[in-house]
Amino acid sequence: MKIYVIGPGSMGLLYGAKLSKTQDVTLIGNNPDNISLINKNGVTVKREDKADTYTAETYKVKAVLNGTATDTADLVIMFTKAYLTEDALNANKNIIGPDTILLTLQNGTGHDRILRKFADESRILIGTTAQGSYRENPYTIVNSGLGDTVIGPVSGELVGGPVNVESGGGTATGIRKGISEIRQIFEESSFPCIISDDIAWTVWNKLMINASSSALSGVLGVRQGYVAEDANAWAICSELIREICMAAGLEGFEFVPEEQIDRIYKHLLNAPNGYTSIYSDLKNGRKTEVDYISGAVADTARRHGTKAPAHEMIVNLIHAMEGRDKA
């Protein structure tokens, strides 16, 4: 399968590298120096085995600059920052053919509205990943989490042969052939993959972590585990989780707050050393995706005539921190 991964950050490098073992993968980015380093050195994926002990594997992956790829893609995977999605697809629209499938595994929600400008909804997949990754340099990453990748169609089409699926409210008996093939490719590349027939629920389920512990660890400038270990941080995180459950309920997706608080607490204790994209962006003086994460919770509450004040505060704090170097 001809696959383009747009956005060679930590997650784009992780997926691009491991998928390249069995597929024809090209990374697309906008930094000439980083592209050159990837082509020269390959992508090294490190995995912590014990404390301060790592195994590493290097993958030879092609990398090109935005707008220079010419071959039509079978699959395009979006890993750019959310606010760069439309510009990136415009720059690379020549690789999108009539049968190209677009898949977003980006943080937050609402990306499908942009993807619909470039492909029919029957060829758009949205998803989440519980994989974790952070960059040591432009071509070396640490794979810090090994969770599931969950994908599903925005169109709700469920046709084809029987496959295993997961959803928030039940099961389905089939899914489009293209999705099944992508799932198989992910599984062969050591990405556990689930097809969901209720992907909107799945996105809210992922947002539960991204808009609580992940955003808060970025504000505090700490590894994710600290949020569960410190009583004050955990009190803030718990309130963020309650507000996400409230906003999801307004959209018709029911979550029990105490169950989610317990789930996320256990997740943080099991993977305490991860650093989030918001943490990395703030540390390096970059714009964050907070408007598509915590902002999505606050916007949902406002659309339904109420408020999510803790999330509004997080959004304001993060934007204030983005502007520190300009002050």
Stockholm file with secondary structure:
# STOCKHOLM 1.0

chainA/1-327         MKIYVIGPGSMGLLYGAKLSKTQDVTLIGNNPDNISLINKNGVTVKREDKADTYTAETYKVKAVLNGTATDTADLVIMFTKAYLTEDALNANKNIIGPDTILLTLQNGTGHDRILRKFADESRILIGTTAQGSYRENPYTIVNSGLGDTVIGPVSGELVGGPVNVESGGGTATGIRKGISEIRQIFEESSFPCIISDDIAWTVWNKLMINASSSALSGVLGVRQGYVAEDANAWAICSELIREICMAAGLEGFEFVPEEQIDRIYKHLLNAPNGYTSIYSDLKNGRKTEVDYISGAVADTARRHGTKAPAHEMIVNLIHAMEGRDKA
#=GR chainA/1-327 SS CEEEEECCSHHHHHHHHHHTTTSEEEEEESCHHHHHHHHHHCEEEEEEEETTEEEEEEECCEEEETTCCCSCCSEEEECSCGGGHHHHHHHTGGGCCTTCEEEECCSSSCTHHHHTTTSCGGGEEEEEEEEEEEEEETTEEEEEEEEEEEEEESSCCCCSSCCCEECSSCCCSCCCHHHHHHHHHHHHTTCCEEEESCHHHHHHHHHHHIIIIIHHHHHHTSCHHHHHHSHHHHHHHHHHHHHHHHHHHHTTCCCCHHHHHHHHHHHHHHSTTCCCHHHHHHHTTCCCCGGGTHHHHHHHHHHTTCCCHHHHHHHHHHHHHHTGGGC
#=GC SS_cons         CEEEEECCSHHHHHHHHHHTTTSEEEEEESCHHHHHHHHHHCEEEEEEEETTEEEEEEECCEEEETTCCCSCCSEEEECSCGGGHHHHHHHTGGGCCTTCEEEECCSSSCTHHHHTTTSCGGGEEEEEEEEEEEEEETTEEEEEEEEEEEEEESSCCCCSSCCCEECSSCCCSCCCHHHHHHHHHHHHTTCCEEEESCHHHHHHHHHHHIIIIIHHHHHHTSCHHHHHHSHHHHHHHHHHHHHHHHHHHHTTCCCCHHHHHHHHHHHHHHSTTCCCHHHHHHHTTCCCCGGGTHHHHHHHHHHTTCCCHHHHHHHHHHHHHHTGGGC
//
